Amino acid sequence: MIKDFATSIVQTLRRHGFQAYLVGGCVRDLLLGREPKDYDISTEATPKQVMEIFPETYAVGVQFGVVLIPVPDGERGGEAESSSKRHAVEAATFRSDIGYSDGRHPDEVHFSKSPQEDVQRRDFTINGMLLDPVNGKVLDFVGGRDDLRSGIVRTIGDPESRFGEDKLRMLRAVRFAARFDYAIESATFAAIQRLAEQIRLVSRERVRDELTRMLTEGHGRHAIQLLDQSGLLRHVLPEISAMKGVEQPPEFHPEGDVFVHTLRLLDYLPHACPMTLAWGALLHDVGKPPTFRVAERIRFDGHVDVGVKMAEEICRRLRFSNDETERILALVDNHMRFADAMRMNKSTLKRFMRLPGFAEHMALHRADCLASHRNLATYEFIRRKQEEISPENMRPPRLVTGNDLIAAGHSPGPKFREILSAVEDAQLEGQLNSRDAALEFVRREFPAWFSPRRGF
């Protein structure tokens, strides 16, 4: 287990005469009875000394006193299978930081012999405790244990100073408060409200990753509410902030406006939610505010098409990969198609159910229903169809191919797709089950395209 390996590192450093402790989030999680995702060590040993003791160590931030010690394969246990687990233990030298010109990295680092001095540079009290893994003693110089008991997220020292050192900490405060259902201490929260606009100075990738953690950890609704209350939301996701107060037809959305609906929907996402599903859920109705109008009733004409374009802009802005963007946009683009599912003919329904990642489409539809009218009839209808339709009938082998059309004397072109699609539709409808029947179908349905000299 990684904890045992981290403990062995602490013991080894102590045998060499250095102070060493577990530190940060792993201590917090252990005190809360949770399994830490990773383990960090704080020590008076310098990076050079750590690397001499552990030859396999590799440097990731030596100038900041940080090196990584790889976890041996045999120590990883089941954690080796999880991409969310780090496969190294971070060892950082006790230090004090001076100046943060770039709003992220210290201008100067002074190594220290004092663990008490070291924790003063950390972000929040609940992340600033040290633990002796050998005897279980906690070193708490910042009041972290009291804040854990009280359920409070509080900066270590002056909030504006801590947020000035790394402005991403404002988002981290929201994430921790949402994850643990804690309150953000009043002075800390007030500082976030004053400095919220400065979150724009943080790289888009870092903002994206922090927002993604909020949405996938199972507390997305609370996180978005805190982002809104703190003033951060309108700077990181103004399109979501714009949903507030946008009314919806009460017969379909008795729960309230678009913002209320979207937040409720986040509550119904599965735990260990895939990142693309979480973002697809958040953005599925992003096109409603700009398409809102009142005719005989409230309408959002074209909100899906508008929403896809807006979601693409958001994904590009936050530097999602092309694959991630494609999957998120597909969720936005297809979420309204479920309304027609019971009326679809067999071929259309099967093609719909063959969408890549259809399980995520189903999860979004289920959450969408539960967050509004709570009618799961369509969801259950498709689940039954998934059980009834065999894989062979969902994706039958082609009875006619492009090579068949070429062999009949035709050159590839747009007509090929039309013919092959028509044949597949007939297969999916159960009208064709042999090659001969398919060839006859093509001759019958596309007579102008064939002549006695060509044929098959």
QUIMOSUL-V799009 format. One record per pair of residues at least 24 apart in sequence whose C-alpha atoms are under 6 Angstrom apart, sorted by the first residue. I is the first residue (numbers start at 1). J is the second residue. If there is no record, write none. Layout:
BEGIN
i:I j:J
i:I j:J
END
This chain:
BEGIN
i:1 j:75
i:1 j:76
i:1 j:77
i:2 j:76
i:7 j:133
i:18 j:44
i:18 j:45
i:19 j:43
i:19 j:44
i:21 j:130
i:21 j:131
i:21 j:132
i:22 j:130
i:22 j:131
i:23 j:129
i:23 j:130
i:24 j:127
i:24 j:128
i:25 j:127
i:37 j:85
i:38 j:86
i:39 j:89
i:40 j:89
i:40 j:90
i:41 j:91
i:42 j:91
i:42 j:92
i:42 j:93
i:43 j:93
i:43 j:94
i:44 j:93
i:44 j:94
i:44 j:113
i:45 j:93
i:46 j:93
i:65 j:92
i:65 j:93
i:66 j:91
i:66 j:92
i:67 j:91
i:94 j:118
i:100 j:165
i:103 j:165
i:103 j:166
i:104 j:165
i:104 j:166
i:123 j:155
i:123 j:156
i:124 j:154
i:124 j:155
i:124 j:156
i:125 j:154
i:125 j:155
i:125 j:156
i:151 j:182
i:152 j:182
i:152 j:183
i:152 j:184
i:152 j:185
i:153 j:184
i:153 j:185
i:154 j:185
i:159 j:188
i:160 j:191
i:167 j:199
i:175 j:214
i:178 j:219
i:178 j:222
i:178 j:223
i:179 j:219
i:193 j:230
i:193 j:231
i:196 j:231
i:196 j:232
i:204 j:318
i:205 j:318
i:208 j:318
i:215 j:278
i:216 j:273
i:218 j:271
i:220 j:266
i:221 j:263
i:221 j:266
i:243 j:289
i:249 j:298
i:252 j:373
i:253 j:372
i:255 j:372
i:264 j:371
i:265 j:367
i:265 j:368
i:265 j:371
i:268 j:367
i:276 j:328
i:277 j:360
i:280 j:328
i:280 j:331
i:280 j:332
i:284 j:332
i:304 j:333
i:308 j:333
i:346 j:429
i:347 j:425
i:347 j:428
i:347 j:429
i:350 j:394
i:399 j:435
i:408 j:454
i:408 j:455
i:408 j:456
i:409 j:454
END
